[in-house]
Amino acid sequence: EKGNYKHFMEKEMHEQPEVIQHTLAHYVDFASGKIRFKEKLPFDFADLNRIAMSACGTAYYAGVVAKYWFEKLARIPVEIDVASEFRYREMPMEKGGLALFISQSGETADTLACLRYCRAQGQHIASIVNVTESTIARESDAIFPTLAGPEIGVASTKAFTCQLSVLLALAIMAGRARGTITEQEEQSYTQALSELPKFIRQALKGSDDIAALAHDLSKVKHVLYLGRGTNFPLAMEGALKLKEISYIHAEGYAAGELKHGPIALIDETMPVVVIAPDDPSYEKTVSNMQEVAARDGKIILITDQSGADKNALEDCQTIVMPTVPDIIAPIVFALPVQLLAYHTANLMGTDVDQPRNLAKSVTVE
Ligand code: F6R
């Protein structure tokens, strides 16, 4: 039931504060500020030399964000690839490694094929799934559930932010197991996690302002999304979301790659969405925005208040997000990216919940 919402996607975006809270309660003991997962893990993060991750689509982008987290907090190298490539790569794997799969449905054919490949390679198999009765869950040694509830809209929203929440909790857990973060750091990260539902709620309040920006976006043919660090996978996720529900062509790029090719596309007809909270990479992204502005590119900047204050570009539309700890920014900044795609598609009158040519679960190769 959609209740008062026009689409399941809209309803599911608005469910995010609750379902993230619910999911986090499974992984975090907020009273002590510690990560706690009730089940015993069949592997030890302290023993791992590497994690191999694999997933498709939006779940893959969650994995790319998590690569930055695991490498920073737990100092574990992470290999990640889309499942349709991973399964045929014949990746060499040392026995006893961890293979981690991310899937809302738990039925995606390519992801399942990777799981079976990794099983044959003697890996520990763990999966982050929303459907715990799924094939991927059944074939895993450890299941890390997202408690997002059923996701009906074909475009993944609440499953994505729940996947990110679980992945961050796991990266913190791994960091503690490996001694690469201190107990105090664990507490400050879990404190940040505990504030997520509040920040997501604030982000949702920006929905009407974003709907106003979507008017211009609904008239264009191409959109470029840029971001650095964990904002890079968010840029790719933003582009995916826009193309799948509005059918506008969109590309996500690492902001630093702009001058290596995509800058040739910039003119006044192709808006550039820049995802850039005022984190340590902000100044560099600002210089990329100047390059865009100098070529008459129209910018939509998604940032926080201090990022907005520092930005001197005149012709730039800004979405101002709450100021949040850097570590959780990718989860909070997923919201405006979803909302922008949603409102654009809604204005265009596409079938938001059932976009053409797409299926919710891709059980064939
Ligand atoms: C995008 C989207 C798809 C899925 C992908 C993986 O909005 O929904 O890209 O993320 O098909 O599906 P799961 O997570 O079920 O393996």
Residues whose N, C-alpha, C, O or C-beta is under 5 A from the ligand:
A	BS01	F6R	C56 G57 T58 A59 I102 S103 Q104 S105 G106 T108 V154 A155 S156 K360
